[in-house]
Amino acid sequence: MKKLMQKMFGFTALAIMAGSAQAIPMETVTMTFTGDNVMISQYNYRDPYISGSANSGGVPNDGTATDWRQISTTTVALAPGNYYAHFAVQDEAASAGDVAGFIATILPGAGRSLIQSDGSWEVCVQSYAPTFGPANGCNSAASDWISASVYGDYGVAPWNTNVSGGQAAFGGGAQWIWSSDNKAHNYVVFRTAFEVIPEPSIIALFGLGLLGLGFAGRRKAHS
C-alpha cells in the first residue's frame, strides 16, 4: 500500500507539472526604456532568429514619441528560452553637437535580476528605417553589431534628471548608451540578450515527481 501511494504521488506530481507547463508556459517580461531622439519600435526575437518567432512589445505609448523625457513600459508574455530585445531609435539631432542616446532596463520574469543598459549592449546602425530578421539590415550576423558606447548613469548631461520617473524607474543602475556615430542622422537599433526561465515552482514539482518515482523503484528493488 505504501509503495502504491509513493508511485501515485510521483505520477500525480509529474502529471500536474505537465499540465501546468501546458497551461502556463509563458513568463511575464517587463521592459522600461526611452530613446533620444525618437523611439520607433521594440521587438523580441528568439535566439537564433526563427521565422515567425517575433513578439512585438509595441511602439512606445508615451503619448508623444518624440519626447525622450517620457519613459515607456511594455510587458510581454514569452515562453522559456533565449531572446534578444531590440529597441529602434531614430537620431534626429538638431545640430552636430547634439547627441542621441538610449536607456533601458529589462526584468525577465518574477524574481529575476534587472538587465540594465550599459556597454555590454550592442548597436546596429542603418541609414534607413530599421527592419528585423535574418534577411534584413540588422540581423543575427555578429558583423552587423558593435558594442554600445556608454555616456553615463541616469542624471548626467545632456539628459540630466529630466526623464519622467527618475532614476528609480530604471532600477538605479542603467546607463545612457549610444552608437559610435550618435550625432549622425540615421537609425540605430540597440539590443541585448536575455533568458526567460520557467517558474521555479514547476521545476520543483517536476523534481518531486521524479523523487517519488525513484524512491518507489528503490523500495521495489529491495523488496
C-alpha atoms as a printed R data frame, in Angstrom:
    type eleno elety resid chain resno      x      y       z
1   ATOM     1    CA   MET     A     1  0.000  0.000   0.000
2   ATOM     2    CA   LYS     A     2  2.839  2.353   0.901
3   ATOM     3    CA   LYS     A     3  4.632  1.678  -2.367
4   ATOM     4    CA   LEU     A     4  1.412  2.269  -4.273
5   ATOM     5    CA   MET     A     5  0.973  5.633  -2.567
6   ATOM     6    CA   GLN     A     6  4.556  6.605  -3.437
7   ATOM     7    CA   LYS     A     7  4.028  5.754  -7.094
8   ATOM     8    CA   MET     A     8  0.739  7.605  -7.155
9   ATOM     9    CA   PHE     A     9  2.438 10.648  -5.632
10  ATOM    10    CA   GLY     A    10  5.186 10.553  -8.251
11  ATOM    11    CA   PHE     A    11  2.872 10.151 -11.229
12  ATOM    12    CA   THR     A    12  0.469 12.774  -9.872
13  ATOM    13    CA   ALA     A    13  3.255 15.333  -9.449
14  ATOM    14    CA   LEU     A    14  4.519 14.674 -12.968
15  ATOM    15    CA   ALA     A    15  1.000 14.917 -14.386
16  ATOM    16    CA   ILE     A    16  0.382 18.223 -12.596
17  ATOM    17    CA   MET     A    17  3.721 19.537 -13.777
18  ATOM    18    CA   ALA     A    18  2.986 18.556 -17.391
19  ATOM    19    CA   GLY     A    19 -0.450 20.131 -17.232
20  ATOM    20    CA   SER     A    20  0.914 23.294 -15.666
21  ATOM    21    CA   ALA     A    21  3.611 23.570 -18.308
22  ATOM    22    CA   GLN     A    22  0.929 23.477 -20.994
23  ATOM    23    CA   ALA     A    23 -1.475 25.781 -19.157
24  ATOM    24    CA   ILE     A    24  1.020 28.470 -18.063
25  ATOM    25    CA   PRO     A    25  4.143 28.150 -20.233
26  ATOM    26    CA   MET     A    26  4.635 31.919 -20.550
27  ATOM    27    CA   GLU     A    27  6.658 34.244 -18.342
28  ATOM    28    CA   THR     A    28  5.974 37.969 -17.954
29  ATOM    29    CA   VAL     A    29  8.849 40.190 -19.103
30  ATOM    30    CA   THR     A    30  8.749 43.916 -18.290
31  ATOM    31    CA   MET     A    31 10.814 46.497 -20.185
32  ATOM    32    CA   THR     A    32 11.280 50.159 -19.232
33  ATOM    33    CA   PHE     A    33 13.011 52.426 -21.737
34  ATOM    34    CA   THR     A    34 13.279 55.707 -23.589
35  ATOM    35    CA   GLY     A    35 15.305 56.982 -26.528
36  ATOM    36    CA   ASP     A    36 16.558 60.329 -27.735
37  ATOM    37    CA   ASN     A    37 15.502 61.463 -30.226
38  ATOM    38    CA   VAL     A    38 12.588 59.280 -31.418
39  ATOM    39    CA   MET     A    39 11.657 55.792 -30.259
40  ATOM    40    CA   ILE     A    40 10.272 53.781 -33.177
41  ATOM    41    CA   SER     A    41  9.618 50.237 -32.018
42  ATOM    42    CA   GLN     A    42 10.622 47.411 -29.718
43  ATOM    43    CA   TYR     A    43 10.808 43.735 -30.641
44  ATOM    44    CA   ASN     A    44 11.869 40.488 -29.016
45  ATOM    45    CA   TYR     A    45 13.349 37.697 -31.112
46  ATOM    46    CA   ARG     A    46 14.319 34.164 -30.228
47  ATOM    47    CA   ASP     A    47 17.991 33.374 -30.465
48  ATOM    48    CA   PRO     A    48 18.828 32.371 -33.110
49  ATOM    49    CA   TYR     A    49 16.286 34.120 -35.337
50  ATOM    50    CA   ILE     A    50 13.412 31.833 -36.304
51  ATOM    51    CA   SER     A    51 10.841 32.934 -38.857
52  ATOM    52    CA   GLY     A    52  7.639 33.942 -37.134
53  ATOM    53    CA   SER     A    53  9.150 33.968 -33.642
54  ATOM    54    CA   ALA     A    54  8.979 37.729 -33.149
55  ATOM    55    CA   ASN     A    55  6.982 39.148 -30.276
56  ATOM    56    CA   SER     A    56  6.462 42.887 -30.510
57  ATOM    57    CA   GLY     A    57  6.451 44.995 -27.405
58  ATOM    58    CA   GLY     A    58  4.756 47.702 -29.433
59  ATOM    59    CA   VAL     A    59  5.600 51.268 -30.336
60  ATOM    60    CA   PRO     A    60  6.255 53.332 -27.190
61  ATOM    61    CA   ASN     A    61  2.997 54.582 -25.742
62  ATOM    62    CA   ASP     A    62  4.351 57.740 -24.144
63  ATOM    63    CA   GLY     A    63  1.806 59.871 -26.000
64  ATOM    64    CA   THR     A    64  4.468 61.847 -27.844
65  ATOM    65    CA   ALA     A    65  7.038 59.546 -29.426
66  ATOM    66    CA   THR     A    66  9.464 62.440 -29.941
67  ATOM    67    CA   ASP     A    67  9.602 63.324 -26.245
68  ATOM    68    CA   TRP     A    68 12.511 61.396 -24.736
69  ATOM    69    CA   ARG     A    69 11.552 62.698 -21.287
70  ATOM    70    CA   GLN     A    70  8.645 60.232 -21.219
71  ATOM    71    CA   ILE     A    71  9.580 56.637 -20.453
72  ATOM    72    CA   SER     A    72  7.739 53.691 -21.959
73  ATOM    73    CA   THR     A    73  6.984 50.415 -20.231
74  ATOM    74    CA   THR     A    74  5.907 47.320 -22.128
75  ATOM    75    CA   THR     A    75  5.013 43.932 -20.690
76  ATOM    76    CA   VAL     A    76  5.133 40.853 -22.902
77  ATOM    77    CA   ALA     A    77  4.484 37.161 -22.220
78  ATOM    78    CA   LEU     A    78  7.263 34.933 -23.552
79  ATOM    79    CA   ALA     A    79  7.843 31.196 -23.464
80  ATOM    80    CA   PRO     A    80 11.015 29.979 -21.696
81  ATOM    81    CA   GLY     A    81 14.112 30.332 -23.867
82  ATOM    82    CA   ASN     A    82 16.797 32.731 -25.070
83  ATOM    83    CA   TYR     A    83 15.869 36.048 -26.657
84  ATOM    84    CA   TYR     A    84 17.239 39.314 -27.977
85  ATOM    85    CA   ALA     A    85 15.404 42.525 -27.132
86  ATOM    86    CA   HIS     A    86 15.681 45.100 -29.931
87  ATOM    87    CA   PHE     A    87 14.926 48.806 -29.487
88  ATOM    88    CA   ALA     A    88 14.860 51.003 -32.591
89  ATOM    89    CA   VAL     A    89 15.675 54.699 -32.230
90  ATOM    90    CA   GLN     A    90 15.775 57.448 -34.838
91  ATOM    91    CA   ASP     A    91 18.511 60.046 -34.469
92  ATOM    92    CA   GLU     A    92 17.141 63.492 -35.283
93  ATOM    93    CA   ALA     A    93 19.861 65.614 -33.780
94  ATOM    94    CA   ALA     A    94 19.182 69.315 -34.266
95  ATOM    95    CA   SER     A    95 22.859 70.120 -34.656
96  ATOM    96    CA   ALA     A    96 26.218 68.404 -34.981
97  ATOM    97    CA   GLY     A    97 26.790 68.951 -31.271
98  ATOM    98    CA   ASP     A    98 23.652 67.118 -30.195
99  ATOM    99    CA   VAL     A    99 23.913 63.538 -29.035
100 ATOM   100    CA   ALA     A   100 21.359 60.754 -29.289
101 ATOM   101    CA   GLY     A   101 21.053 58.014 -26.711
102 ATOM   102    CA   PHE     A   102 19.044 55.211 -25.173
103 ATOM   103    CA   ILE     A   103 18.461 53.922 -21.640
104 ATOM   104    CA   ALA     A   104 16.547 50.847 -20.509
105 ATOM   105    CA   THR     A   105 16.055 48.008 -18.053
106 ATOM   106    CA   ILE     A   106 14.563 44.547 -18.613
107 ATOM   107    CA   LEU     A   107 13.055 42.364 -15.902
108 ATOM   108    CA   PRO     A   108 12.804 38.871 -17.462
109 ATOM   109    CA   GLY     A   109 10.324 37.284 -15.027
110 ATOM   110    CA   ALA     A   110  9.382 37.355 -11.379
111 ATOM   111    CA   GLY     A   111 12.357 37.196  -9.060
112 ATOM   112    CA   ARG     A   112 14.905 37.708 -11.850
113 ATOM   113    CA   SER     A   113 17.634 40.343 -11.761
114 ATOM   114    CA   LEU     A   114 17.297 43.530 -13.809
115 ATOM   115    CA   ILE     A   115 19.208 43.688 -17.078
116 ATOM   116    CA   GLN     A   116 20.392 47.285 -17.353
117 ATOM   117    CA   SER     A   117 21.696 49.218 -20.338
118 ATOM   118    CA   ASP     A   118 25.483 49.513 -20.355
119 ATOM   119    CA   GLY     A   119 28.483 48.841 -22.593
120 ATOM   120    CA   SER     A   120 27.616 45.143 -22.865
121 ATOM   121    CA   TRP     A   121 24.648 46.048 -25.092
122 ATOM   122    CA   GLU     A   122 25.110 46.121 -28.866
123 ATOM   123    CA   VAL     A   123 24.116 48.545 -31.614
124 ATOM   124    CA   CYS     A   124 23.433 48.281 -35.343
125 ATOM   125    CA   VAL     A   125 23.379 51.461 -37.430
126 ATOM   126    CA   GLN     A   126 21.249 51.889 -40.553
127 ATOM   127    CA   SER     A   127 20.655 54.844 -42.845
128 ATOM   128    CA   TYR     A   128 17.045 53.789 -43.404
129 ATOM   129    CA   ALA     A   129 14.131 52.744 -41.227
130 ATOM   130    CA   PRO     A   130 15.200 49.641 -39.299
131 ATOM   131    CA   THR     A   131 13.925 46.213 -40.195
132 ATOM   132    CA   PHE     A   132 14.360 42.963 -38.330
133 ATOM   133    CA   GLY     A   133 15.033 39.366 -39.274
134 ATOM   134    CA   PRO     A   134 17.694 37.215 -40.965
135 ATOM   135    CA   ALA     A   135 17.239 38.802 -44.412
136 ATOM   136    CA   ASN     A   136 17.209 42.428 -43.273
137 ATOM   137    CA   GLY     A   137 19.623 45.133 -42.212
138 ATOM   138    CA   CYS     A   138 20.078 44.361 -38.520
139 ATOM   139    CA   ASN     A   139 20.166 40.577 -38.352
140 ATOM   140    CA   SER     A   140 21.898 37.945 -36.250
141 ATOM   141    CA   ALA     A   141 25.282 38.181 -38.002
142 ATOM   142    CA   ALA     A   142 27.924 39.287 -35.499
143 ATOM   143    CA   SER     A   143 29.430 41.647 -38.080
144 ATOM   144    CA   ASP     A   144 26.248 43.739 -38.052
145 ATOM   145    CA   TRP     A   145 26.650 44.659 -34.386
146 ATOM   146    CA   ILE     A   146 29.210 46.584 -32.325
147 ATOM   147    CA   SER     A   147 29.411 47.267 -28.612
148 ATOM   148    CA   ALA     A   148 27.438 50.255 -27.384
149 ATOM   149    CA   SER     A   149 29.295 53.293 -26.111
150 ATOM   150    CA   VAL     A   150 28.414 54.400 -22.586
151 ATOM   151    CA   TYR     A   151 27.643 58.008 -21.798
152 ATOM   152    CA   GLY     A   152 26.908 57.685 -18.090
153 ATOM   153    CA   ASP     A   153 24.350 56.874 -15.413
154 ATOM   154    CA   TYR     A   154 20.930 58.442 -15.265
155 ATOM   155    CA   GLY     A   155 21.306 62.108 -14.316
156 ATOM   156    CA   VAL     A   156 24.322 63.001 -16.463
157 ATOM   157    CA   ALA     A   157 24.282 65.793 -19.048
158 ATOM   158    CA   PRO     A   158 22.792 66.401 -21.549
159 ATOM   159    CA   TRP     A   159 19.754 64.477 -20.277
160 ATOM   160    CA   ASN     A   160 20.350 65.223 -16.600
161 ATOM   161    CA   THR     A   161 17.306 64.265 -14.486
162 ATOM   162    CA   ASN     A   162 14.634 65.239 -16.996
163 ATOM   163    CA   VAL     A   163 13.338 61.733 -17.692
164 ATOM   164    CA   SER     A   164  9.998 61.062 -16.015
165 ATOM   165    CA   GLY     A   165 10.020 58.555 -13.185
166 ATOM   166    CA   GLY     A   166 13.518 59.420 -12.056
167 ATOM   167    CA   GLN     A   167 16.416 57.057 -11.504
168 ATOM   168    CA   ALA     A   168 14.160 54.605  -9.684
169 ATOM   169    CA   ALA     A   169 12.288 53.949 -12.932
170 ATOM   170    CA   PHE     A   170 15.401 52.245 -14.300
171 ATOM   171    CA   GLY     A   171 16.376 50.375 -11.157
172 ATOM   172    CA   GLY     A   172 19.115 52.806 -10.185
173 ATOM   173    CA   GLY     A   173 21.910 51.424 -12.378
174 ATOM   174    CA   ALA     A   174 21.001 51.836 -16.061
175 ATOM   175    CA   GLN     A   175 23.300 53.928 -18.238
176 ATOM   176    CA   TRP     A   176 22.725 56.069 -21.297
177 ATOM   177    CA   ILE     A   177 24.269 54.321 -24.309
178 ATOM   178    CA   TRP     A   178 24.700 55.251 -27.976
179 ATOM   179    CA   SER     A   179 26.332 54.203 -31.224
180 ATOM   180    CA   SER     A   180 29.771 55.320 -32.359
181 ATOM   181    CA   ASP     A   181 28.182 57.842 -34.746
182 ATOM   182    CA   ASN     A   182 25.407 59.022 -32.471
183 ATOM   183    CA   LYS     A   183 25.493 62.543 -33.925
184 ATOM   184    CA   ALA     A   184 24.643 61.377 -37.452
185 ATOM   185    CA   HIS     A   185 21.133 61.494 -38.862
186 ATOM   186    CA   ASN     A   186 20.228 57.829 -39.111
187 ATOM   187    CA   TYR     A   187 18.594 54.931 -37.299
188 ATOM   188    CA   VAL     A   188 20.114 52.879 -34.519
189 ATOM   189    CA   VAL     A   189 18.939 49.546 -33.139
190 ATOM   190    CA   PHE     A   190 20.021 48.700 -29.603
191 ATOM   191    CA   ARG     A   191 19.879 45.090 -28.444
192 ATOM   192    CA   THR     A   192 20.746 42.822 -25.553
193 ATOM   193    CA   ALA     A   193 20.320 39.108 -24.875
194 ATOM   194    CA   PHE     A   194 18.142 37.805 -22.067
195 ATOM   195    CA   GLU     A   195 16.796 34.446 -20.912
196 ATOM   196    CA   VAL     A   196 13.279 33.557 -19.850
197 ATOM   197    CA   ILE     A   197 13.403 30.834 -17.183
198 ATOM   198    CA   PRO     A   198 10.443 28.602 -16.267
199 ATOM   199    CA   GLU     A   199  8.629 29.167 -12.990
200 ATOM   200    CA   PRO     A   200 10.673 27.679 -10.104
201 ATOM   201    CA   SER     A   201  7.510 26.029  -8.763
202 ATOM   202    CA   ILE     A   202  7.140 23.990 -11.969
203 ATOM   203    CA   ILE     A   203 10.750 22.822 -11.793
204 ATOM   204    CA   ALA     A   204 10.357 21.922  -8.117
205 ATOM   205    CA   LEU     A   205  7.193 19.968  -8.842
206 ATOM   206    CA   PHE     A   206  8.968 18.032 -11.583
207 ATOM   207    CA   GLY     A   207 11.768 17.200  -9.159
208 ATOM   208    CA   LEU     A   208  9.307 15.984  -6.563
209 ATOM   209    CA   GLY     A   209  7.690 13.735  -9.153
210 ATOM   210    CA   LEU     A   210 10.997 12.163 -10.123
211 ATOM   211    CA   LEU     A   211 11.951 11.773  -6.470
212 ATOM   212    CA   GLY     A   212  8.696  9.958  -5.722
213 ATOM   213    CA   LEU     A   213  9.121  7.574  -8.634
214 ATOM   214    CA   GLY     A   214 12.770  6.958  -7.815
215 ATOM   215    CA   PHE     A   215 12.025  6.188  -4.178
216 ATOM   216    CA   ALA     A   216  9.241  3.796  -5.158
217 ATOM   217    CA   GLY     A   217 11.554  1.998  -7.593
218 ATOM   218    CA   ARG     A   218 14.251  1.710  -4.947
219 ATOM   219    CA   ARG     A   219 11.829  0.179  -2.469
220 ATOM   220    CA   LYS     A   220 10.734 -2.323  -5.121
221 ATOM   221    CA   ALA     A   221 14.344 -3.341  -5.825
222 ATOM   222    CA   HIS     A   222 14.952 -4.058  -2.140
223 ATOM   223    CA   SER     A   223 11.667 -5.923  -1.525
